[in-house]
Amino acid sequence: MEIAGPLSLIGCGKMGRAMLSGWLGRGLAPDRVYLVEPNGEAIAPFLAVGCHGAEAPPADSHVVVIAVKPQTISRALEGLGARLGSQTLYLSIVAGVTIARLGAQLGRGLGAGAPIVRCMPNTPAAIGRGMTVLAAGADVTQSQRDLAETLLSAVGETAWIDDEALLDPVTAVSGSGPAYVFFLTETLAKAGVAAGLPATLAEQLARATVSGAGELLRRAEEDPAQLRRNVTSPGGTTQAALEVLMAGEGLQPLMTAAVAAASRRGRELGKA
């Protein structure tokens, strides 16, 4: 993949590294990338392949990806708008922080007029299997939307929304969602141990089952409910288990409560 100018990444935590790994894996030239990250250990592997370490994005940055924690956003953006060109696209993956707040904090002439796209990717972006939902500010041009689409579609599937407020539940479902799947795998393995399986075998079974079912879901034309029905024989073992998981106090109310809690926390972080 190619972009017209330098890409600056502010913050190189787990999500930032996942996206960057995906971009480099899809052919983004490392010498076009500038990493603004004080943790030298986090960026060392990327510096080793030709990316640049920087204290601030270069003035000719074509796109600046903001990947810091919500609590540090003010410090990360301080004076940034004054140092960069008016055509720089800001691509934010910061949970809960609105386009209006990002624009106001860029400051000194750009303000709310800065071209900002908010998005929420997830960590499978590192292997090109991410899911990212994007929302564009009013000052984003079509070419900048195309640039954002190029970057995020390079690491997985994308979807655009018009209502920025939906990014909080998006974060709760797909942004945080991989952790739910990993936890499901943990609990399945522990349940296998409780049923008498050796721990190593239980983990192997859980890993292979979750990843295999996920790949089947990706390839299948049927919806998840139909796939579930396909493997549930009346009166069989699967039905016995699903009667527990699908009971009134089973998995659905727990998942609904979990997504609501994550969505609520996203809104709280945006106000911090």
Helices and strands as residue ranges (DSSP letters): E 7-10, H 14-25, G 30-32, E 33-36, H 40-48, E 52-53, E 63-66, G 70-72, H 73-77, H 80-83, E 89-92, H 99-106, G 111-113, E 116-120, G 123-127, E 130-136, H 142-153, E 156-160, G 164-166, H 167-170, I 171-175, H 177-194, H 199-219, H 224-230, H 237-245, H 251-271
